[in-house]
Each structure stands twice: as C-alpha cells, then as structure tokens.
Amino acid sequence: MKPAPFDYVRPDSLGEACRLLAGDEDARLIAGGQTLVPMLAMRLARPAKLIDILRLPELAGIREEAGAVIVGATTRQAQAERDPVIRASVPMLARVLPWVGHPPTRNRGTVGGSIANADPSAEIPLVAVTLGADIMLATTDGPTSMPADDFFIGPMLTTIGQGECVSAIRFPVWPHRRIGVGFFEISARRSDFAFVAAAAQVALDDEGRCIEVALGVGGVGDRPLRLDVSSLVGMELDATSVAEAVSAAAGELDATSDLHASAAYRRRVASVLCIRALEQARVDASVKSREGAR
Amino acid sequence: MKVDLRINGANRSADIEPRKTLLDALRENFLLNGTHAGCEHGVCGACTVLVDGEPVRSCLMFAVQADGYEITTIEGLAPAPGELSVIQDAFCETHGLQCGYCTPGMILSAHALLQHTVTPTREDIVEAISGNICRCTGYGQIIEAVQFAADRLRIANTPQPHHDGPHAHAEGKPVVEAK
C-alpha cells in the first residue's frame, strides 16, 4: 500500500499546469487526491509525475453570473456543502453533497475532481448532467467548455484531452421562485457507491402546476443520464401523471449488471426512486412562499 | 524534497520523498505514532488528523502537499504531558474504546465536530464519525463518549452565577456539575 515513486510539481499558474500536462503523457493532475491516492497506493495508477493544481487561484471560488453559478474545480466538497450561494441557487448540489464520501474525504475532495473522475454512480456528475451544467476546461489553447452530457462518455471516461484540465462547472440557475429538489439513492452502506441514484428538480407556478422539470439517474448505466419528463410541464404532478412520465422515460434504460445488483433490479429501482425524487421535489417546491424570494 | 510542516503548533522540517504520505511522514520522520496506519487507502479513518481544524485522512495526502496548513495529531490534543483532553477523558469514562486502534481518529473527528457544534444531536455525531471504522465497540459507547464530552464542555463553558458568594467552592457546592 505504498505508491510507486513519482516527481511532484506545483505550478504557479493554470497555463503552466496545462503545458506540463500536455508535454508528458505519464503526468497526472492531483488536487484533493481522494480517488487518485488510493489508486496510487494500490498501484492501479503509476504516473511518473504528479502536477498539483489544488492551490491555483484560477481554479478556486464560487461565483454567480447571469443565470448560473460557477463552481471552481478545486472547491472542496465540504465547502460547497456549506456555501450559501449553492444552497440558495443550486439546491440540488447542496442536497447530494452529504452523500459524497464522508466528512474527512469531503474536506479534501474537490467538486472538479469528482467531475473529472466520472464515476457512473457519483452524485456530483449526476447533478451536472441532470441540470444541464457546462464543464469548463482549461487547455493549452485557452478556455473552452462543453455540456456535461457530452463530457461523460463511459465509466471513468470523459472526452477530456491531453493537456486539458477541468477548471470549473457552470450550473444553470432557474429563474423561477418556487423550486424544489428531491434526491434518493440505494447503496450497501451510507456513503458507499450508489447502485442507483435519482435526482429531480421542479419549479411550480402559483397554482402548483409544473413549469420546469429536470430528472436524472446515476449508477444505472455506464454514465449519469438525464431523462426526458418534459410531458409533465403544465401538469399538477399528481401520482398518476408522474408514474406515467417516469415509466415512459425510464422503462427501457440500459442498465449494468454486477455482483451487487442485476440490470433488472437497477431498472426497477430507478423507476421507483425517480417517482420518489419527483414527489419530494414537488413537496419541497410547494412549501416555498408564492410571493417571497427563493 | 525538503518539506516544511507545522505540526501541533511547532515548525518541523524533513527531507521527504514525494511518494510518502503525510501519515508515514508523521510516524517515521516526526515519530508521532499516535496517528495509526490502518488500511492505507482511505477507507478506515485510523489515520485521521486535523488539517486547519478539519478532519482529513493522512494516508490520502502526501507530505509534500501539507506545507502551509496547521496539522493537529492526537498528540496535540492533551493540555499537558500525562493529562487528557475532555474528549479523551470522556472516552475512558464511557468505555468508548477497546483495542484503541481507531481511537485517535475517532477523538480527532469528535474534536472537530465539537469545535463548531456545541450541542450535537446523535445524528450529528454519527455523521461526524461515519468515516471512522471501529471493529470492537459497536459504536454505541463511542457515540455516548462524544455526547458526554459535549455535555461537559458545554457546562464548563457556560458562565455560572456567583450569587452564593465567593465561598461557594469551599462549602462543597459544585459550580461546574457534569451530567
């Protein structure tokens, strides 16, 4: 359980980090290290060089812009969990963070690290895909970005290229007043990898009808998936219409089968958790004041 | 690589290979053996230390990454040699340990919790120690220990009225009464 030798560098700028990364195919980035260090300890990864980006100022911080909250890649998961801007404007992210590891791993683990790691059962990628976030990247040619749905392509696989670094995640903020979120997951133990997770966000008008809805599942297939339940817009989210919409959207999911859960189990549980998450989101939104701010 | 660390309030330096975890550096370079090596891949929590007051796994951090932080190990909690902190004493009182392997990590996790939560609920305590595995106690007495320590700290930190006059102590009336 001791990592193999490597060189350690801590560049002063993001540009330098990208150049170092682009120039050495045996180099890897390290930030919080909560997934990479176990991989090194078990020698499942043996990079020749670790480039430490944790203290780069360009990657830090949480900021609001028109219609979005931008979360810097090295924002600690524990910091995001407590952040008032995230609680108010990206409530789904605040809701799932207690399910990410344990307090000691959240104190070091970063939001961007979880995105770059692309575990199909991870909660932060699920939120990014469900809400339609953009993954912002630093490259040797300058900044770029892509939708989360295009970024994740398989288990621990992303479209990120050599010399590229996740710099931030841009979470869209809905303009509505009455927004609610719901989240459920099934795992062997609290904070262990989810066999199935479902996240939902709904916005209601003053009469309690749905004006916007987002639903996603994680852990079912080889990457998080956003499900199309747009047929619920304009409806009252009663049990029957929710069940019908979920059945249409999640009935035929491609599910993986492993030691812990069969594909049939995952598919069945995904539908149940989607219904529960939508109901929880509806209740959460309906208790919000009709006049007051979010 | 030369590494400058701040451990338990003292500046410490050593020449440390980049691949050496903070855990191994604490134990081998600085002889702070109270930080226990358990699974060495981030599962068990035996190696928990405080970094800027918050619990982290010292096996998931390289010593070369740890400069500039205030690192606190179990050796840094007791007020003086031969004494125990309130939390350490509470673990003894309630039989919150058997083999003792997980105990430094448990106590540091509990210490961080009680630094920002004066009146923790049972759920707060369970969440705070959820990253620390104990294979002896079944956790019941550990939770009791943290609750007991919280009660003692809360009472000790509550200003007491002095209307009994300056001799209240001498008359055997406890000013500070534990639960």
Interface residues (C-beta under 8 A of the other chain):
Chain A: M1 K2 P3 A4 P5 F6 D7 Y8 I30 G33 Q34 V37 P38 L40 A41 M42 L50 D52 L54 A78 P98 G101 H102 P103 P104 T105 N107 R108 R190 S191
Chain B: M1 E17 P18 R19 T21 D24 C39 E40 H41 G42 G45 T48 V51 E54 P55 V56 R57 C59 L60 M61 F62 V64 Q65 S109 A112 E127 A128 S130 G131
